[in-house]
Amino acid sequence: MAGSLESRISNLEELIIIIILNGGGIPGLPHKGDPPAPDTTRLDAMSRLFRRIPVPDPFASDITRLSAEAVESSLLEVNAELTRLRSVEGQLNARLKELRATPGKG
């Protein structure tokens, strides 16, 4: 079931990206408006559409009951989230540096 759900989510992401990159129009038909930015990536587009709802940390008693596999899985999720947040932090810092370098814009 999880594989099926993951596949469906991936398919939905691809459709949304196609819609975003085509300016919301039907593929093959001319659309009006500006073309998408050349540096728009799948991650950037998806992060604009979906904001993650924060998940509260589990209670300490719940952690003590976890199996080794569950702890490893949780660690992988935490590390993935840390990596994502560091990437966003880097992008924000770069943009802030860019804005500060060109006063009057932004």
Buried (B, 14 or more C-beta within 10 A) or exposed (E): EEEEEEEEEEEEBEEBBEBBBBEEEEEEEEEEEEEEEEEEEEEBBEBEEEEEEEEEEEEEEEEEEEEEEEEEEEEEEEEEEEEEEEEEEEEEEEEEEEEEEEEEEE
